[in-house]
Amino acid sequence: MALAPYRAVLSVPGVLRLLLFGVLARVPQTAAGIVLSLHVVGPLGRGWAAAGLVGTASTVGMAIGSPWRGRAVDTQGLRRALVPSVVASALVWGTAPFVGYRLLLALAIVGGVLSLPIFTVMRQSLAVMVPAGSRRSAMALDSVGVELSFMAGPALGVLLATQLSTSAAILSVGGCIVVSGLALIAFDPPTRSADGVAAEVAAEEQAAAVGLVPAAVPVPARGRLTSPAMLAVLGATAAATVVLAGTDVSVVAHLRADSALALTGLIFAAWGIGSIVGGLVYGTLHRPVSPLLLLLGLGVLSIPVGLAPSPWLLALTMLPAAALCAPVITSTSEAIVRLVPEAVRGEAMGWHGSALQVGSAVGAPLAGVAIDAHGAWAGFAAVGAAGVVLALAGLGILRLRRSRAAALVPA
């Protein structure tokens, strides 16, 4: 694997610091879900279904708030946009250990709506800081950082909750999120390039000059958010997380059926390592790959995973699908950067975050229904098939639109 593209990215001033900060800042956010779940089933005395409802409430809040927070970054600047998130995080996480279940549900929604937009800001800043030719490698490194955060966060959350208390774990997670927000305000990575607006105006003028767009009817920047290509990317993003979230549930069900739940950490570590390797390889490619094609591969490779007869073979059969996990998310981020101008890129990345949350909310229940009906293998098959169907539908729609557009082009 060629390392030159990554050397070029890391040689850009400020990028290495931003990537390392992103890994650390995401750790408490990735620990939040398991910590709240343990608090609900522990001190609050509720079941796992009630714990899952808290996670769903937070997910719904994030799906609603992510585009709004991204638009605030576009219109108000990063520092002003982060202040409500920091204040809300302090209030929500500082209160959560001391309230009952119903109020905790409300806090989960509020905290989700005003959550710290670290995922959005990271990709938005990298798109500005890194030259266009190196963006794929930069996005791949960021995806690797996400995997590292997800490998560390839940484990640290469980450690704090079991060795201290769930209340201490919640306060620790909240404190780290607030510190991350304050550090991001102090860091203030760029979200708009100095010549970005001028470059976009020049590009529009050049396109109009050669007849690609009507000079008298400019396309508004926010109009790009609802273009067919943008909707296809968001659909691929949501579908990919349907597969990934459903795979998480299916792995646990498979290991439980084999009486091997003690190996859960090792299996997920193998999944994370496979994703990291795949992401690093994807970042060295010279040409982008369609997110829909990567989604198609992810779905196809996920379907047979549940047929593995043992936990160790499960880990091996997961690796090909795992290797497409980071690439498909990287490709969707990269596509949004290409499709949307800087003026609305924060909002676009916010919609990307919403698509991730919606997919996660759908994937787990879809796998659960299949598992209850037919067994653990069916969870993998159901979410994998969903990914295949949605990928083929997206590819078919885009191909049809290209055919119609080609027919309209004058000779």
C-alpha positions, 0 to 999 in steps of 0.5 A: 500500500502506497503511503505517499498520499498520507504523507502529503495529507499529514504534511499540511499544517494543522491536519495531524493535530486536527485528526488526533483531536478528532479521535479523542473528541469522539471517544466520549460521544461513542461511550455515551450510549452504553453508559446511559444504557447501563444507567437505565438497567442499573440504578433506574431499574428498567429493562433493556427495551427501555434503555434502547428507547433512550438511545433511540431518543438521542438518535432522533434528536441528533437526526433532527439537529444535525443539519440545523447545527451544520447550517449554523456553522455555515452562517454564524461561524464555528465558534458561535455555532458551538456555544449552544452545544457546549452549554446544552452538553453541560446542562444535559450531562450534568443533570442526567444522573439525578433524574428519573427515566421519563425526564432522562428521555427528554434530556436525551432528545435535547442533548441529541438536537444540540449535540457537539457536531464534531463529526460534521466539523471534522470533515468540513474542516478537512475539505478546506485544509487539504488540497482537492487531490488529497481529500480522499486520503484525508477522509480515509484517515478521518474514517480510521480515526472514527473506528479507533474512537468506536473501539475505545469509547464503549470499552472505557464507558463500561469500565467507568460504569462498572468500576465506579458507578453509572452516575460517575460515568455519565458525569465523566462522559459529559465533562469530556464532551464539554472540554472537547467543545471548549477545545474545539472553540479554542482550536477553531479549525477553518470551515471556509477557505479564503478564496472559496466563494470567489472560486465558486462564482468563477466556476459558475461563470465558466459553466455558463460561458460554455453552456453547461448551465443557463447564465440567466438562471443561476443555481442557488447554493442551497438548491444543491442540497436537494439535487438527485446526486446529493439525494443518492449519496444520502440514501447510500449513507443511510443504507450503509448504516442500516447494514452496519447497525444490523450487523452489530445486532446480528453478531451479538445474536450469533455469539449468544446462540453459540454461548460465546458472548465473552468473545464479543470484544474480540469479534468487534475488534476484528471488524474494526481492524478490517474496516481500518485496513479497507479505509487505508487502502481506499484512501490511496486510490487515484479515482473515486468509487461510487458510494452505491457500488461500495454499498452493493459490495457491502450488502453482498458480502454481508449476506452469507456472514451468518452462516459461519459455524463458529465464532472464529469463522465468523470473525474471518467471514466478516473481514471482507464486508468489514473492509468496505465499512470505512470506504463506503462512509469515506466515499459518501463524505467525499462525494458531498464535498464534490457536489456541494459548494462551501457556502452550504457544506456544513448543512450538507454534512449535517444531512450526512450525519442525519442519514447516518443516524436514520440508518442506524435507527432502522438497521438494528430493528430490521435485523432484530425482526429477522433474528426473532423470526428465523435465527441469527443468520437471518439478521445478516441476510436481511440487512445485507439484502436491504443494502443490495436492493437499495444500491441497485435501485440507486444505480438504476435511477441514476443511470436512467437520469443520465440516459434522459440527460444525454438525450436532451443534449443538443447535437 
